[in-house]
């Protein structure tokens, strides 16, 4: 079985940067995750939402990479949210106690409604920037 490379797309909305993740989160995903997080934080918003809806696999190294993003967000006083995790990964996040540091929602709309009281209807891009797809 071949590994599916992780890709990440960052969308900026009025109150949150959303990082859409696609593929597998493993040792090969480190640069993709770090680059996507850097792009998300560059907007200067206090909240970053990691969308795991299209993530097919996360191994122990992937969990460690997510922990490093949580630490980075905490150090910068940002809130890191997650959505779209399968029930299997929600359970893993519970067992590893990641849920103590990361609010988890079933989907993006739920996250936005619970965090901001309303869903955001369309992405807002910074001036002279475009959505970038980042691949490993």
C-alpha positions, 0 to 999 in steps of 0.5 A: 500500500502506498502512502498518500501524500499530504496536501494542504490548502489555506483559506482565510475567512473574516475571523479564522484561517482554515487549513484543509488537509488532504491525504495522510499525516505521517513523517512525510507531512511535516513540511506541509503542515508547518508551511500551511500553519505559517501561511495561516498564522501570517494573516494574524487571526487568533483562530486557526481551524484544521479541517481533517475531513479529507485525511485518510490516515494519521500515524503516531508521527502524525500525532506528534506533528499535530502536538507541535502545532498545538504547542506553537499555537499556544505559544503564540496565544492562538486557538487551534480548532479541529473538525472533520475527524473520523470517530476513530481519530476523535477517540485517539485524540481523547485517549492522547488527551489532545482534546484538552488543548484542541477543540474538536467539532464534527464539521467546519460549519459546527466549528464556526457556529460554535466559535463565532455564532455564525458560519462564514459564507465565503472565504476572504483573501488577503490583498495580493495573496492567493489560495495556495495548495502546499504538497509534500 
